[in-house]
Amino acid sequence: MPRLTEEITERYLEIREVKTGKVVTVVEVLSPKNKGVGEGREKYLTKRQKVLNRATHLVEIDLLRMGNFIPMDVSIRSDYRILVSRANRVHLTLANVSKKR
């Protein structure tokens, strides 16, 4: 029997200035496709770099413990990451979950 494939729509949130309609903040929750290998990751990294190159804020939330880390100029490993880029300033929050003994 053929295997059925499920189409997945990836979404993100854009916050716009009311008066001008200009995007001021992009909020991304990373998906397995963003953290995998291949076309999905490459598309996301290109989109991410475009946002970082503008005067737009970026909030990037990585709650996935699997997959490849998204480059952030920080070599510290962590279970979860939240990146907040405010135009030219970047803040990275790292969180680890300890195993129960």
C-alpha positions in Angstrom: 0.0 0.0 0.0 1.4 3.4 -0.9 2.5 5.6 2.0 0.5 8.8 2.4 2.4 12.0 2.9 1.1 14.8 5.0 1.6 18.4 3.8 2.9 20.6 6.5 2.4 24.4 6.4 5.1 26.3 8.3 4.0 29.5 9.8 5.6 32.5 11.4 4.3 35.8 12.9 5.0 39.2 11.5 4.3 42.3 13.7 3.8 45.4 11.6 3.7 49.1 12.3 0.0 50.1 12.0 0.7 53.4 10.2 3.1 52.2 7.6 2.5 48.4 7.4 6.3 48.0 7.8 7.4 44.7 9.4 9.0 45.5 12.7 9.3 42.1 14.3 9.4 38.5 13.0 8.7 35.6 15.4 9.8 32.2 14.4 9.4 28.9 16.2 11.8 26.5 14.6 10.5 23.3 13.0 12.3 20.0 12.3 12.6 21.1 8.7 14.5 24.3 9.8 16.9 22.2 11.8 17.4 19.3 9.4 19.6 19.0 6.4 18.6 20.1 2.9 16.4 22.6 1.1 14.2 23.5 4.1 17.1 24.5 6.3 18.8 26.4 3.4 15.6 28.4 2.7 15.2 29.2 6.4 18.8 30.4 6.8 18.4 32.6 3.8 15.2 34.1 5.1 16.7 34.5 8.6 19.7 36.4 7.2 17.5 38.8 5.3 15.7 39.6 8.5 18.9 40.1 10.4 20.3 42.4 7.7 17.3 44.8 8.0 16.3 47.0 10.9 13.7 44.3 11.8 13.6 42.6 15.1 13.8 38.7 15.2 12.6 36.4 17.9 13.7 32.9 17.1 12.5 30.1 19.5 14.1 26.7 19.3 12.3 24.1 21.5 13.5 21.1 19.6 16.2 19.0 21.2 16.9 17.2 17.9 18.5 18.4 14.7 21.3 20.8 13.9 21.7 24.0 15.8 21.0 27.2 13.8 24.2 29.3 13.7 24.4 32.0 16.4 28.1 32.8 16.9 27.9 30.9 20.2 29.5 27.5 20.5 27.8 26.6 23.8 25.5 23.6 23.5 22.1 23.8 25.1 18.8 21.9 25.0 16.7 25.0 24.2 17.5 28.4 22.7 15.8 31.7 22.3 17.4 34.4 20.1 16.2 38.0 20.3 17.7 40.3 17.7 16.8 44.0 18.1 18.1 45.4 14.8 21.9 45.5 15.6 21.9 43.9 19.1 21.5 40.2 19.8 20.6 38.4 23.0 20.7 34.6 23.3 19.0 32.7 26.1 20.1 29.1 26.7 18.3 26.5 28.8 19.2 23.0 29.7 17.0 20.3 31.2 18.8 18.1 33.8 18.0 14.4 33.9 16.2 13.1 37.0 18.4 10.8 39.1 
